[in-house]
Amino acid sequence: MSNQHVGTNLVHIVGAAAAAGNPHARALLAAAQQRLPAAYANWKHPTQQHQRVGQAVSAAPAPSGPMEVPMVGNGPREFPMGFGITPVANGANVIINAQPQVNFRPSRLVIPDSIAPSFMINDFKIGMRSQLVAPGSIPAQSFTQTAVGTAMALDTVNVGQFVTLDVTNVAAQPVNFAASLFGTTLNS
């Protein structure tokens, strides 16, 4: 069980005791809320009634059984996205698409250095928008795993959009193309 789940369960257990009037539980709940994510800072037990001006706080007995737990997204997380393996004949130009299933902000394209000398990158698009500042091909060697200075601030790929690589095999023989795109998901 993750720390977030343990913390959530602790808030619910202590919150139920605090709602029932246990002063020690109220103190513990106040201390616990200072260490949990902001989403739990104002947590109240579902049966706890809100105080109205001039009225005392009253609480219904804590229910036994399952309670509603507020969902909190994981926030931004780093992930890779693959383009798969695509055979490319010598001299051939191929367009390769990938479609992430969550909103994704890519920041680094990586092409294995074992195949990079065989390819030129003609275009790199997110949706219909090119991520290159000028027309013209770029050697795939610019994007190998050992390349320096390849971090980019690319457009966000929304669900339903494609990331497209337009590549040309400049080798004398057919080569399988593969690439990875690293970036951040947005609140997955």
C-alpha positions in Angstrom: 0.0 0.0 0.0 1.4 3.4 -1.0 2.1 6.2 1.5 -0.7 8.2 -0.1 -3.2 5.4 0.6 -2.0 4.9 4.1 -2.3 8.7 4.7 -5.8 8.8 3.2 -7.0 5.9 5.3 -5.5 7.5 8.4 -7.3 10.7 7.8 -10.6 8.8 7.4 -10.1 6.7 10.6 -9.0 9.7 12.7 -11.6 11.9 11.0 -14.4 9.5 12.0 -13.2 9.6 15.6 -12.9 13.4 15.6 -16.4 13.7 14.2 -17.6 11.5 17.0 -16.2 14.1 19.5 -12.9 12.5 20.5 -10.6 15.4 21.5 -7.4 13.4 21.0 -8.5 12.4 17.5 -9.2 16.1 16.7 -5.7 17.0 17.7 -4.2 14.1 15.7 -6.3 15.0 12.7 -5.1 18.6 12.8 -1.4 17.4 12.9 -2.0 14.9 10.1 -3.6 17.4 7.8 -0.5 19.6 8.0 1.6 16.7 6.4 -0.9 15.6 3.7 -1.5 17.1 0.3 -3.5 20.3 0.1 -6.5 18.4 -1.1 -6.9 17.0 2.4 -6.2 20.2 4.3 -9.9 21.0 4.9 -11.2 17.4 5.0 -14.3 16.7 7.1 -16.0 13.4 7.7 -19.0 13.1 5.3 -21.4 13.0 8.2 -20.0 16.0 10.0 -22.4 19.0 9.7 -21.0 22.4 9.0 -21.3 25.0 11.8 -23.7 27.8 11.2 -23.2 31.2 12.8 -24.5 31.1 16.4 -25.0 27.3 16.4 -22.9 24.5 18.0 -21.3 21.9 15.8 -23.1 18.6 15.8 -22.0 15.4 14.2 -23.9 12.3 13.2 -22.4 9.0 14.3 -19.6 7.8 12.1 -20.8 5.2 9.6 -19.3 1.8 9.5 -18.3 0.5 6.1 -16.9 2.2 3.0 -16.6 5.9 2.7 -16.0 8.2 -0.3 -12.4 9.0 -0.8 -11.5 12.1 -2.8 -9.4 11.3 -5.9 -6.2 13.2 -6.2 -4.3 13.0 -9.5 -0.7 11.8 -9.5 0.4 15.2 -10.9 3.0 15.5 -13.6 5.1 12.3 -14.1 8.0 11.5 -16.5 7.3 8.8 -19.1 8.7 7.4 -22.3 6.7 6.9 -25.5 7.9 4.5 -28.2 7.5 4.7 -32.0 7.9 0.9 -32.4 10.0 -0.8 -35.0 9.4 0.2 -38.6 11.3 -1.4 -41.5 12.6 1.3 -43.9 14.0 0.3 -47.3 17.2 1.9 -48.5 16.5 5.4 -49.9 12.9 5.2 -48.7 11.0 8.0 -46.9 8.6 6.8 -44.2 6.2 8.6 -41.9 5.8 7.1 -38.5 3.0 7.9 -36.1 2.5 7.4 -32.4 -0.5 8.4 -30.3 -0.2 8.8 -26.6 -3.3 8.0 -24.5 -2.8 10.9 -22.0 -1.9 14.5 -22.4 1.9 14.5 -22.9 4.5 17.2 -23.1 7.6 15.7 -24.8 11.0 17.1 -24.1 13.5 14.7 -25.7 13.6 12.5 -28.8 16.0 9.6 -28.6 17.1 7.5 -31.6 19.5 4.5 -30.9 23.1 5.3 -31.9 23.3 1.9 -33.6 20.8 3.0 -36.3 21.1 6.8 -36.2 23.8 7.1 -39.0 21.3 5.5 -41.4 18.6 8.1 -41.0 17.7 11.7 -41.6 14.8 13.4 -39.8 12.8 15.3 -42.4 10.1 16.6 -40.0 8.9 16.1 -36.5 5.3 17.1 -35.9 2.9 17.2 -33.0 -0.6 17.3 -34.4 -0.2 19.3 -37.6 2.5 21.6 -36.2 6.1 21.0 -37.0 8.5 21.1 -34.1 11.4 22.2 -36.3 12.1 25.9 -36.6 13.0 25.7 -40.3 12.4 23.3 -43.2 15.2 20.9 -44.0 16.5 17.5 -42.8 18.4 16.9 -39.6 20.8 14.0 -39.1 19.2 11.4 -36.7 22.6 11.3 -35.0 21.6 14.7 -33.4 19.2 12.7 -31.3 21.1 9.7 -30.0 21.1 8.7 -26.4 24.6 10.1 -26.0 23.9 13.4 -27.7 24.3 16.5 -25.6 22.0 19.5 -25.6 18.9 17.7 -26.9 16.4 18.8 -24.3 13.5 20.6 -26.1 10.4 22.5 -25.1 7.9 20.9 -27.4 4.2 21.4 -27.8 1.8 19.4 -25.7 0.3 16.3 -27.3 -3.4 16.2 -26.4 -5.3 12.9 -26.4 -6.3 12.1 -29.9 -3.3 13.8 -31.6 -0.5 12.1 -33.3 3.2 12.6 -32.9 4.8 12.1 -36.4 8.3 11.5 -37.5 9.1 11.8 -41.2 12.4 9.8 -41.8 14.6 8.8 -44.7 16.9 5.8 -44.8 20.2 7.1 -46.3 22.0 3.7 -45.9 22.8 1.3 -48.7 20.6 -1.4 -47.1 17.1 -1.6 -45.4 17.2 -0.6 -41.7 14.6 -0.9 -39.0 13.8 2.5 -37.5 13.0 2.9 -33.8 12.8 5.9 -31.5 11.6 7.0 -28.1 10.1 10.3 -27.0 10.5 11.2 -23.3 8.4 13.8 -21.6 5.9 14.6 -18.9 2.3 13.5 -18.6 -0.1 16.2 -17.3 -2.0 15.0 -14.2 -2.3 11.3 -15.1 
